[in-house]
Amino acid sequence: MAALAAVLTALPQSRDELANHFTGKGKWKSRLPELLATLATLGRARRLEDGRWMG
């Protein structure tokens, strides 16, 4: 989660763009929406109307 928060910037990014920052294999990509929602709850991420995310 910390790594995801670190790549969230002031520039909006889609979930796919955020996922491209990471090379790990496994099921973590299926958890990306949950991780983003958690960061939003903590005030570390914000979902825009167009579906992109920013920090």
C-alpha positions as CSV (number, residue, x, y, z in Angstrom):
1,M,0.0,0.0,0.0
2,A,2.9,2.4,0.8
3,A,4.3,1.8,-2.7
4,L,1.0,2.5,-4.3
5,A,0.6,5.7,-2.3
6,A,4.1,6.7,-3.4
7,V,3.3,6.5,-7.1
8,L,0.1,8.5,-6.7
9,T,0.9,12.0,-7.9
10,A,-0.8,15.3,-8.5
11,L,-1.3,14.1,-12.1
12,P,-4.4,11.9,-12.6
13,Q,-3.7,8.2,-13.5
14,S,-5.9,5.4,-14.4
15,R,-5.8,2.0,-12.6
16,D,-3.9,0.5,-15.5
17,E,-1.3,3.4,-15.5
18,L,-0.9,2.9,-11.7
19,A,-0.5,-0.9,-12.1
20,N,2.2,-0.3,-14.8
21,H,4.5,1.1,-12.1
22,F,4.8,-2.4,-10.6
23,T,6.4,-5.5,-12.0
24,G,5.2,-8.1,-9.4
25,K,3.3,-11.1,-10.5
26,G,0.4,-12.6,-8.7
27,K,-3.1,-11.6,-7.6
28,W,-2.2,-8.1,-6.3
29,K,-3.7,-6.4,-9.4
30,S,-7.1,-7.9,-8.5
31,R,-6.7,-6.1,-5.1
32,L,-5.8,-2.8,-6.7
33,P,-9.4,-1.3,-6.4
34,E,-9.5,-2.3,-2.7
35,L,-6.1,-0.7,-2.1
36,L,-7.1,2.5,-3.8
37,A,-10.4,2.6,-1.8
38,T,-8.4,2.2,1.4
39,L,-6.0,5.0,0.4
40,A,-9.0,7.2,-0.4
41,T,-10.5,6.5,3.0
42,L,-7.2,7.5,4.6
43,G,-7.1,10.7,2.6
44,R,-4.1,9.6,0.6
45,A,-5.9,9.1,-2.8
46,R,-8.8,10.7,-4.6
47,R,-11.0,9.3,-7.4
48,L,-11.9,11.7,-10.1
49,E,-15.2,11.8,-11.9
50,D,-13.6,10.2,-15.0
51,G,-12.4,7.2,-13.0
52,R,-8.7,8.2,-12.7
53,W,-6.9,8.5,-9.4
54,M,-4.6,11.1,-7.9
55,G,-2.7,11.6,-4.7
